[in-house]
Amino acid sequence: MLLEVREGNEGARRLYRLYGFREIGKRRGYYADTGEDAIIMERRSGE
């Protein structure tokens, strides 16, 4: 599974890590409203 989360959303990033997601990359300027980067997170099946 892949997801994107705002770089500044520390609460969501912590929650996703608790559920086994790990940060694997960044999409620069992903959010059009603010230009904020998105952190790409991944969780592999069975982990």
C-alpha distance matrix in Angstrom:
0.0 3.8 6.8 10.5 13.2 16.9 18.3 21.1 19.1 19.5 19.3 15.7 14.7 16.6 15.0 11.4 12.9 14.6 11.5 10.5 8.6 10.6 11.9 11.9 13.9 15.7 16.5 20.2 21.9 18.8 20.3 23.4 25.2 25.5 24.3 22.1 19.4 15.7 13.8 10.4 8.2 5.6 5.2 6.2 7.5 11.0 11.1
3.8 0.0 3.8 7.1 10.2 13.7 15.1 18.1 16.5 17.4 17.7 14.1 12.9 15.4 14.5 10.9 12.5 15.0 12.6 11.5 8.5 9.6 9.8 9.5 10.8 12.1 12.8 16.5 18.1 15.1 16.8 20.0 21.9 22.0 20.7 18.5 15.7 12.1 10.3 6.9 5.7 4.6 6.6 8.7 11.0 14.3 13.6
6.8 3.8 0.0 3.8 6.7 10.3 12.2 14.9 13.2 14.5 14.8 11.2 10.5 13.6 12.7 9.4 11.8 14.4 12.5 12.3 9.0 10.1 9.6 10.3 10.7 10.9 11.3 14.6 15.7 12.6 13.7 17.0 18.6 18.7 17.7 15.5 13.1 9.3 8.2 5.8 5.4 6.6 8.9 11.7 13.9 17.0 16.0
10.5 7.1 3.8 0.0 3.8 6.9 8.9 11.8 10.7 12.6 13.6 10.4 9.6 13.3 13.1 10.5 12.7 15.7 14.6 14.5 11.0 11.2 9.5 10.3 9.5 8.5 8.4 11.4 12.2 9.2 10.2 13.8 15.3 15.1 14.0 11.7 9.4 5.7 5.4 4.6 6.2 9.0 11.9 15.0 17.5 20.4 19.0
13.2 10.2 6.7 3.8 0.0 3.8 6.2 8.4 7.0 9.2 10.3 7.4 7.1 10.9 11.1 9.5 11.8 14.6 14.3 14.7 11.5 11.7 10.0 11.8 10.9 9.5 9.8 11.8 12.1 9.7 9.8 13.5 14.1 13.4 13.0 10.1 8.5 5.3 5.3 6.7 7.7 11.1 13.6 17.1 19.6 22.1 20.2
16.9 13.7 10.3 6.9 3.8 0.0 3.8 5.4 5.3 8.4 10.3 8.6 8.5 12.1 13.1 12.2 14.2 17.0 17.3 17.8 14.6 14.3 11.9 13.8 12.1 9.7 9.7 10.4 10.1 8.6 7.9 11.5 11.6 10.2 10.1 6.8 6.2 4.6 6.2 9.1 10.8 14.4 17.1 20.6 23.3 25.7 23.6
18.3 15.1 12.2 8.9 6.2 3.8 0.0 3.8 5.6 7.3 10.4 9.6 8.2 11.5 13.5 12.8 13.7 16.8 17.8 17.8 14.6 13.5 10.7 12.6 10.8 8.5 9.6 9.8 10.3 10.0 10.1 13.6 13.8 11.5 10.8 7.0 5.7 5.3 5.6 9.2 11.0 14.8 17.6 21.1 24.1 26.2 23.7
21.1 18.1 14.9 11.8 8.4 5.4 3.8 0.0 3.8 5.7 8.8 9.2 8.8 11.4 13.5 13.8 14.9 17.4 18.8 19.4 16.7 15.9 13.6 16.0 14.5 12.3 13.1 12.8 12.6 12.5 11.6 14.7 13.9 11.3 11.7 8.1 8.4 8.7 9.2 12.8 14.0 17.7 20.1 23.8 26.6 28.4 25.8
19.1 16.5 13.2 10.7 7.0 5.3 5.6 3.8 0.0 3.8 5.6 5.6 6.4 8.8 10.2 11.0 12.6 14.6 15.9 17.1 14.7 14.7 13.2 16.0 15.3 13.6 14.5 15.0 14.8 13.8 12.6 15.9 15.0 13.2 14.1 10.6 10.6 9.5 9.6 12.4 12.8 16.3 18.2 21.9 24.4 26.1 23.7
19.5 17.4 14.5 12.6 9.2 8.4 7.3 5.7 3.8 0.0 3.8 5.5 5.0 6.1 8.6 9.9 10.5 12.4 14.5 15.5 13.6 13.4 12.3 15.7 15.5 14.6 16.3 17.0 17.4 16.7 16.0 19.4 18.6 16.6 17.1 13.4 12.9 11.8 10.6 13.3 12.9 16.1 17.6 21.3 23.8 25.1 22.3
19.3 17.7 14.8 13.6 10.3 10.3 10.4 8.8 5.6 3.8 0.0 3.8 5.5 5.3 6.3 8.7 10.0 10.8 12.8 14.7 13.5 14.3 14.1 17.6 18.0 17.3 18.9 20.0 20.1 18.9 17.8 21.2 20.1 18.6 19.6 16.1 15.8 14.1 13.0 15.0 14.0 16.7 17.5 21.2 23.2 24.2 21.6
15.7 14.1 11.2 10.4 7.4 8.6 9.6 9.2 5.6 5.5 3.8 0.0 3.8 5.4 5.0 6.1 8.6 9.8 10.8 12.6 11.0 12.2 12.2 15.5 15.9 15.4 16.7 18.4 18.6 16.8 16.0 19.4 18.9 17.9 18.6 15.2 14.5 12.0 10.9 12.3 11.1 13.6 14.5 18.2 20.2 21.6 19.3
14.7 12.9 10.5 9.6 7.1 8.5 8.2 8.8 6.4 5.0 5.5 3.8 0.0 3.8 5.4 5.2 6.2 8.7 10.0 10.8 8.7 9.0 8.7 12.3 13.0 12.9 15.0 16.8 17.8 16.2 16.2 19.9 19.9 18.5 18.4 14.8 13.3 10.8 8.6 10.0 8.6 11.4 12.7 16.4 18.8 20.2 17.5
16.6 15.4 13.6 13.3 10.9 12.1 11.5 11.4 8.8 6.1 5.3 5.4 3.8 0.0 3.8 5.5 5.1 6.3 8.9 10.1 9.3 10.0 10.7 14.5 15.8 16.2 18.6 20.3 21.4 20.0 19.9 23.6 23.3 21.8 21.9 18.2 16.8 14.6 12.2 13.3 11.2 13.3 13.6 17.2 19.3 19.9 17.0
15.0 14.5 12.7 13.1 11.1 13.1 13.5 13.5 10.2 8.6 6.3 5.0 5.4 3.8 0.0 3.8 5.4 5.1 6.6 9.1 8.9 10.9 12.3 15.8 17.4 17.9 19.8 21.9 22.8 20.8 20.5 24.1 23.8 22.8 23.2 19.7 18.5 15.7 13.6 14.1 11.6 13.0 12.7 16.1 17.6 18.3 15.8
11.4 10.9 9.4 10.5 9.5 12.2 12.8 13.8 11.0 9.9 8.7 6.1 5.2 5.5 3.8 0.0 3.8 5.4 5.1 6.6 5.4 7.9 9.5 12.7 14.6 15.5 17.4 20.0 21.2 19.0 19.2 22.9 23.1 22.4 22.2 18.9 17.1 13.9 11.4 11.0 8.1 9.2 9.0 12.6 14.4 15.6 13.2
12.9 12.5 11.8 12.7 11.8 14.2 13.7 14.9 12.6 10.5 10.0 8.6 6.2 5.1 5.4 3.8 0.0 3.8 5.3 5.1 4.7 6.0 8.4 11.8 14.2 15.7 18.4 20.8 22.5 20.8 21.4 25.2 25.6 24.4 23.9 20.4 18.2 15.3 12.2 11.9 8.7 9.5 9.1 12.3 14.5 15.0 11.9
14.6 15.0 14.4 15.7 14.6 17.0 16.8 17.4 14.6 12.4 10.8 9.8 8.7 6.3 5.1 5.4 3.8 0.0 3.8 5.5 7.3 9.4 12.2 15.5 18.0 19.5 22.0 24.4 25.9 24.0 24.3 28.0 28.1 27.0 27.0 23.4 21.6 18.6 15.8 15.4 12.1 12.3 10.9 13.7 15.0 14.8 11.9
11.5 12.6 12.5 14.6 14.3 17.3 17.8 18.8 15.9 14.5 12.8 10.8 10.0 8.9 6.6 5.1 5.3 3.8 0.0 3.8 5.9 9.2 12.3 15.1 17.8 19.4 21.6 24.4 25.9 23.5 23.9 27.6 28.0 27.4 27.2 23.9 21.9 18.5 15.8 14.6 11.1 10.4 8.3 10.9 11.7 11.8 9.6
10.5 11.5 12.3 14.5 14.7 17.8 17.8 19.4 17.1 15.5 14.7 12.6 10.8 10.1 9.1 6.6 5.1 5.5 3.8 0.0 3.8 6.6 10.2 12.5 15.7 17.9 20.5 23.5 25.4 23.2 24.3 28.0 28.8 28.0 27.3 24.0 21.5 18.2 15.0 13.4 9.6 8.2 5.9 8.3 9.9 9.9 6.9
8.6 8.5 9.0 11.0 11.5 14.6 14.6 16.7 14.7 13.6 13.5 11.0 8.7 9.3 8.9 5.4 4.7 7.3 5.9 3.8 0.0 3.8 6.9 9.2 12.1 14.2 16.7 19.7 21.7 19.5 20.8 24.5 25.5 24.7 23.8 20.6 17.9 14.5 11.3 9.6 5.8 5.1 4.5 7.9 10.5 11.8 9.1
10.6 9.6 10.1 11.2 11.7 14.3 13.5 15.9 14.7 13.4 14.3 12.2 9.0 10.0 10.9 7.9 6.0 9.4 9.2 6.6 3.8 0.0 3.8 6.3 9.4 12.0 15.0 17.9 20.3 18.7 20.4 24.1 25.4 24.1 22.7 19.5 16.4 13.5 9.9 8.4 5.2 5.4 6.5 9.3 12.6 13.9 10.9
11.9 9.8 9.6 9.5 10.0 11.9 10.7 13.6 13.2 12.3 14.1 12.2 8.7 10.7 12.3 9.5 8.4 12.2 12.3 10.2 6.9 3.8 0.0 3.8 6.0 8.4 11.6 14.3 16.9 15.7 17.6 21.3 22.7 21.2 19.5 16.3 13.1 10.5 6.7 5.9 4.4 6.5 9.2 12.0 15.5 17.2 14.5
11.9 9.5 10.3 10.3 11.8 13.8 12.6 16.0 16.0 15.7 17.6 15.5 12.3 14.5 15.8 12.7 11.8 15.5 15.1 12.5 9.2 6.3 3.8 0.0 3.8 7.3 10.5 13.4 16.5 15.3 17.9 21.4 23.3 22.0 19.7 17.0 13.4 11.0 7.7 5.8 5.6 6.7 9.9 11.8 15.5 17.6 15.3
13.9 10.8 10.7 9.5 10.9 12.1 10.8 14.5 15.3 15.5 18.0 15.9 13.0 15.8 17.4 14.6 14.2 18.0 17.8 15.7 12.1 9.4 6.0 3.8 0.0 3.8 7.0 9.7 13.0 12.2 15.2 18.4 20.6 19.1 16.5 14.1 10.3 8.6 6.0 5.1 7.2 9.3 12.9 15.0 18.7 21.1 18.9
15.7 12.1 10.9 8.5 9.5 9.7 8.5 12.3 13.6 14.6 17.3 15.4 12.9 16.2 17.9 15.5 15.7 19.5 19.4 17.9 14.2 12.0 8.4 7.3 3.8 0.0 3.8 6.1 9.3 8.9 11.8 14.9 17.1 15.5 12.8 10.5 6.7 5.6 4.5 5.5 8.8 11.7 15.4 17.9 21.4 23.9 21.9
16.5 12.8 11.3 8.4 9.8 9.7 9.6 13.1 14.5 16.3 18.9 16.7 15.0 18.6 19.8 17.4 18.4 22.0 21.6 20.5 16.7 15.0 11.6 10.5 7.0 3.8 0.0 3.8 6.4 5.6 9.1 11.8 14.4 13.3 10.3 9.0 5.6 5.1 6.4 7.2 10.9 13.7 17.4 19.8 23.0 26.0 24.3
20.2 16.5 14.6 11.4 11.8 10.4 9.8 12.8 15.0 17.0 20.0 18.4 16.8 20.3 21.9 20.0 20.8 24.4 24.4 23.5 19.7 17.9 14.3 13.4 9.7 6.1 3.8 0.0 3.8 5.5 8.6 10.6 13.1 11.3 7.9 7.1 4.5 6.5 8.7 10.5 14.2 17.2 20.9 23.4 26.7 29.5 27.7
21.9 18.1 15.7 12.2 12.1 10.1 10.3 12.6 14.8 17.4 20.1 18.6 17.8 21.4 22.8 21.2 22.5 25.9 25.9 25.4 21.7 20.3 16.9 16.5 13.0 9.3 6.4 3.8 0.0 3.8 5.7 7.1 9.5 8.0 4.4 5.1 4.7 7.3 10.6 12.7 16.3 19.5 23.0 25.7 28.8 31.7 30.0
18.8 15.1 12.6 9.2 9.7 8.6 10.0 12.5 13.8 16.7 18.9 16.8 16.2 20.0 20.8 19.0 20.8 24.0 23.5 23.2 19.5 18.7 15.7 15.3 12.2 8.9 5.6 5.5 3.8 0.0 3.8 6.2 9.1 8.7 6.2 6.2 5.2 5.7 9.2 10.6 14.1 17.1 20.5 23.2 26.0 29.1 27.6
20.3 16.8 13.7 10.2 9.8 7.9 10.1 11.6 12.6 16.0 17.8 16.0 16.2 19.9 20.5 19.2 21.4 24.3 23.9 24.3 20.8 20.4 17.6 17.9 15.2 11.8 9.1 8.6 5.7 3.8 0.0 3.8 5.6 5.9 5.1 5.4 6.6 7.2 10.9 12.8 15.8 19.0 22.1 25.0 27.6 30.6 29.2
23.4 20.0 17.0 13.8 13.5 11.5 13.6 14.7 15.9 19.4 21.2 19.4 19.9 23.6 24.1 22.9 25.2 28.0 27.6 28.0 24.5 24.1 21.3 21.4 18.4 14.9 11.8 10.6 7.1 6.2 3.8 0.0 3.8 5.6 5.3 7.7 9.6 10.9 14.6 16.3 19.5 22.5 25.6 28.4 30.8 34.0 32.7
25.2 21.9 18.6 15.3 14.1 11.6 13.8 13.9 15.0 18.6 20.1 18.9 19.9 23.3 23.8 23.1 25.6 28.1 28.0 28.8 25.5 25.4 22.7 23.3 20.6 17.1 14.4 13.1 9.5 9.1 5.6 3.8 0.0 3.8 6.1 8.1 11.0 12.4 16.0 18.2 21.0 24.2 27.1 30.2 32.5 35.5 34.1
25.5 22.0 18.7 15.1 13.4 10.2 11.5 11.3 13.2 16.6 18.6 17.9 18.5 21.8 22.8 22.4 24.4 27.0 27.4 28.0 24.7 24.1 21.2 22.0 19.1 15.5 13.3 11.3 8.0 8.7 5.9 5.6 3.8 0.0 3.8 5.3 8.9 11.1 14.6 17.3 20.2 23.7 26.7 29.9 32.5 35.3 33.5
24.3 20.7 17.7 14.0 13.0 10.1 10.8 11.7 14.1 17.1 19.6 18.6 18.4 21.9 23.2 22.2 23.9 27.0 27.2 27.3 23.8 22.7 19.5 19.7 16.5 12.8 10.3 7.9 4.4 6.2 5.1 5.3 6.1 3.8 0.0 3.8 6.5 9.4 12.9 15.5 18.7 22.2 25.5 28.5 31.4 34.2 32.4
22.1 18.5 15.5 11.7 10.1 6.8 7.0 8.1 10.6 13.4 16.1 15.2 14.8 18.2 19.7 18.9 20.4 23.4 23.9 24.0 20.6 19.5 16.3 17.0 14.1 10.5 9.0 7.1 5.1 6.2 5.4 7.7 8.1 5.3 3.8 0.0 3.8 6.6 9.8 12.9 15.9 19.5 22.7 25.9 28.8 31.5 29.4
19.4 15.7 13.1 9.4 8.5 6.2 5.7 8.4 10.6 12.9 15.8 14.5 13.3 16.8 18.5 17.1 18.2 21.6 21.9 21.5 17.9 16.4 13.1 13.4 10.3 6.7 5.6 4.5 4.7 5.2 6.6 9.6 11.0 8.9 6.5 3.8 0.0 3.8 6.6 9.6 12.8 16.4 19.8 22.8 25.9 28.6 26.5
15.7 12.1 9.3 5.7 5.3 4.6 5.3 8.7 9.5 11.8 14.1 12.0 10.8 14.6 15.7 13.9 15.3 18.6 18.5 18.2 14.5 13.5 10.5 11.0 8.6 5.6 5.1 6.5 7.3 5.7 7.2 10.9 12.4 11.1 9.4 6.6 3.8 0.0 3.8 6.3 9.4 12.9 16.2 19.3 22.3 25.0 23.1
13.8 10.3 8.2 5.4 5.3 6.2 5.6 9.2 9.6 10.6 13.0 10.9 8.6 12.2 13.6 11.4 12.2 15.8 15.8 15.0 11.3 9.9 6.7 7.7 6.0 4.5 6.4 8.7 10.6 9.2 10.9 14.6 16.0 14.6 12.9 9.8 6.6 3.8 0.0 3.8 6.3 10.0 13.3 16.4 19.6 22.1 19.9
10.4 6.9 5.8 4.6 6.7 9.1 9.2 12.8 12.4 13.3 15.0 12.3 10.0 13.3 14.1 11.0 11.9 15.4 14.6 13.4 9.6 8.4 5.9 5.8 5.1 5.5 7.2 10.5 12.7 10.6 12.8 16.3 18.2 17.3 15.5 12.9 9.6 6.3 3.8 0.0 3.8 6.8 10.5 13.2 16.4 19.1 17.3
8.2 5.7 5.4 6.2 7.7 10.8 11.0 14.0 12.8 12.9 14.0 11.1 8.6 11.2 11.6 8.1 8.7 12.1 11.1 9.6 5.8 5.2 4.4 5.6 7.2 8.8 10.9 14.2 16.3 14.1 15.8 19.5 21.0 20.2 18.7 15.9 12.8 9.4 6.3 3.8 0.0 3.8 7.0 10.2 13.4 15.8 13.7
5.6 4.6 6.6 9.0 11.1 14.4 14.8 17.7 16.3 16.1 16.7 13.6 11.4 13.3 13.0 9.2 9.5 12.3 10.4 8.2 5.1 5.4 6.5 6.7 9.3 11.7 13.7 17.2 19.5 17.1 19.0 22.5 24.2 23.7 22.2 19.5 16.4 12.9 10.0 6.8 3.8 0.0 3.8 6.5 9.8 12.3 10.6
5.2 6.6 8.9 11.9 13.6 17.1 17.6 20.1 18.2 17.6 17.5 14.5 12.7 13.6 12.7 9.0 9.1 10.9 8.3 5.9 4.5 6.5 9.2 9.9 12.9 15.4 17.4 20.9 23.0 20.5 22.1 25.6 27.1 26.7 25.5 22.7 19.8 16.2 13.3 10.5 7.0 3.8 0.0 3.8 6.6 8.8 7.2
6.2 8.7 11.7 15.0 17.1 20.6 21.1 23.8 21.9 21.3 21.2 18.2 16.4 17.2 16.1 12.6 12.3 13.7 10.9 8.3 7.9 9.3 12.0 11.8 15.0 17.9 19.8 23.4 25.7 23.2 25.0 28.4 30.2 29.9 28.5 25.9 22.8 19.3 16.4 13.2 10.2 6.5 3.8 0.0 3.8 6.3 5.8
7.5 11.0 13.9 17.5 19.6 23.3 24.1 26.6 24.4 23.8 23.2 20.2 18.8 19.3 17.6 14.4 14.5 15.0 11.7 9.9 10.5 12.6 15.5 15.5 18.7 21.4 23.0 26.7 28.8 26.0 27.6 30.8 32.5 32.5 31.4 28.8 25.9 22.3 19.6 16.4 13.4 9.8 6.6 3.8 0.0 3.8 5.6
11.0 14.3 17.0 20.4 22.1 25.7 26.2 28.4 26.1 25.1 24.2 21.6 20.2 19.9 18.3 15.6 15.0 14.8 11.8 9.9 11.8 13.9 17.2 17.6 21.1 23.9 26.0 29.5 31.7 29.1 30.6 34.0 35.5 35.3 34.2 31.5 28.6 25.0 22.1 19.1 15.8 12.3 8.8 6.3 3.8 0.0 3.8
11.1 13.6 16.0 19.0 20.2 23.6 23.7 25.8 23.7 22.3 21.6 19.3 17.5 17.0 15.8 13.2 11.9 11.9 9.6 6.9 9.1 10.9 14.5 15.3 18.9 21.9 24.3 27.7 30.0 27.6 29.2 32.7 34.1 33.5 32.4 29.4 26.5 23.1 19.9 17.3 13.7 10.6 7.2 5.8 5.6 3.8 0.0
